[in-house]
C-alpha cells in the first residue's frame, strides 16, 4: 500500500503543484508546527465545501495567504495521494497496475507489474460482492508474486456501474483513478494497429494508460455536496426533456398550424394550451375565443404536448426549490451568491459541477473543466480559427453563460460586453461570442472569490455592481 507520512514537511510539499516543485523550493520552506488533520490538499488554503470542520491552530507558512474556509478531510488526503501518484506513474516500477473494463453484468480485469511484465492478461469477474472478493484475492496473489505493495486501479467511468467496484477497492486500501473515455478511445488503436474493440483490449488499454500517467482524479464527495450533485443531475435531465418538448413544438406541431414566417392567427392560438401560447407570440388584433377550430388529431397532439410541458416545468421548479436548501449548507454558496449574475439555481449548479475548488491548483484546470479553454488547429502555413473546446462539463458551461447574461445587466458588465463585441466588428456571431468571453470572466471571478474565501467586492474588480431594481 502507499504510505504517506503526516508530518509538516510532507503536507507542505503536497500543497505546492507537483509539477512545479523543486528541491530548492523545498529547502527554503520555514519550519513550524505540524498542520492539523483537517488541512486541505491544496497549495493555497482550505476547501469551502465541508459544513463543519475545525479551523487550524497553527500555520507552518504564515507568510502565505490562506483561505479561512473549512475542508474535506477525505478528499483532501485523496487529492494529495493522487498528485504524488500522477507524478511518479511514468517511472515507478514498484506498483501493481489494475486495468478494469466496467460493464453491467461483469468486469474484465488486466493485471500488470508496472513497466515490467503482464501478470494476468484477462480476468472476468461478475459484478457482485463475491466477484469483487475474487478480484481482491487475485490482486493479493499477484502482489505476492511480484513483490508490489502499492495497488493502483484505473477504470473508465461507465454510467454508475463503476461505483460499486471502486468503493470496494478503495475500502481495501487500493488507489482508484479514472481514465478519460476520449483518451482511451484514441489510445486503443495504438495497441495492435487495428480498429477492433473488445473487453480484453479495453482492460489492457486502461492498464497501459496507467503506465503513461494519463489518469484523472476520482472524486467521492459526501454529505450535502453529494446530494446536491444528484439533484443537479435530475435537474439537467428535466431541462433536457423541456428542450425536447420545445423542439417537438418548433419542428412538428407549429408548422402544421401555419407558415413559420408569420405570426399564428389569434383564432388558432386561442385553441392551444396556455403553456404553448407562451411560446408563440400573438398576432396583431383582438384576442380570439377558443371554438374548437383545430382538427381532432392536431388538437390532441397539442394537448398532449401541453400536459407534458406543464409536468416538466413543475418538476424543474420542485428540483430548483430542493437544491437551494442543500446549497445553503455549504459555505461556498454564500460567497458565490455575492457575484453579479449568480442566482440561487446557477450558484447551486456551480457548486455541484465544480465540487471543491481545492481539487484544482491552477485556473487553467477549472477553465478546461468548463470547456472554455481556447483551442486552434495549426499545421505548416495553415492556422485554424481559435475557438473554445466545448469539452468538460456542459452544464457548468450553461450555468456560466446564464451568469454572464446576468452580469451583462450591470454597468461595467455592459461596458465589457460592448468592448468584446467591438473586437469582433463585422462578425455575425459577435454577440454570442462576447457573452461566451464574459462567461470566462465570470469563471475567473468565481475562482478568485472561492479560493480566497472573501465575498465579492466590486471595488476590487472594476465595479461589477448589481443594478437596483
RAFEN-V577406 format. One line per field, one symbol per residue. ss: DSSP state (@ for helix, = for strand, . for the rest). phi: phi as a letter, one per 20 degrees, with the letter a starting at -180 (. if undefined). psi: psi as a letter, one per 30 degrees, with the letter a starting at -180 (. if undefined). A space follows every 10 residues. Layout:
BEGIN
ss=???
phi=???
psi=???
END
This chain:
BEGIN
ss=.......@@@ @@@@@..... ..@@@@@... .......... ....=..... .......... ......=... ..@@@@@@@@ @@@@@@@@.. ....====== =....===== ===...==== ======..@@ @@@@@@@@@@ @@@@@@...= ======.... .@@@@@@@@@ @...=====. @@@@@@@@@@ @@......@@ @@@@@@@@@@ @@...=.... ...@@@@@@@ @@@@@@@@@@ @@@@@@@@@@ @@@@@@@... ...=.@@@@. ...@@@@... .=........ .....@@@@@ @@@@@@@@@@ @@@@@@@@@@ @@@@@@@@.. @@@@@@.... ...@@@@@@@ @@@@..@@@. ..@@@@@@@@ ...==..==. .==...==.. ...@@@@@@@ @@@@@@@... @@@@@@@@@@ @@@......@ @@@@@@@@@@ @@@@@@@@@@ @@........ .........
phi=.fdcfdffff fffefefffd ecfffffeff eafffffeff ebedadeede fcbfefebdf cffefdefef cefgffffff fffffffcff cfddddecec eebfebdddc dbfglcaeec fbcecfecff ffffffffff fffffdmeee ccdcbefdld feffffffff feofedcddf fffffffffe fcmddfbbff ffffffffff femeccfdec fcmfffffff ffffffffff ffffffffff ddefffergf ecffgffeff eeffffffec ffefpffedf cmefgfffff ffffffffff ffffffffff fffffffffd gfffffffeg neefffffff ffffnbfffd dcfffffffe mdfecbecbm eecfffbffl emefffffff ffffffffee ffffffffff fffdfnefdf ffffffffff fffffggfff femdgfcffe cnnfefefd
psi=lkkjlgleee eeefflkefg kleeeeffkl lalkllfgkl ilfealkgfk ejkllkfkkf iffkkkkgll ljeefeeeee eeeeeefgef fkggljkjkk jkleelkkkk kkkkgdlkej ekkkklilee eeeeeeeeee eeeeefgkek kkkklkjjbg ffeeeeeeee ffglkkllkk eeeeeffeff egglglklee eeeeeeeefe efgillkjki llbeeeeeee eeeeeeeeee eeeeeeeeee feeeffflkf fllkkeeeef flleeeeffj kllkakklkk ghfkleeeee eeeeeeeeee eeeeeeeeee efeeeeeffk ffeeeeffkk fjaeeeeeee eeeedkfffk fleeeeeeef ggkklkkkjb fkjlkkllfg abjeeeeeee eeeeeefffl eeeeeeeeee eefhkfkfge eeeeeeeeee eeeeeeeeee efgklkjfff gghikkkk.
END
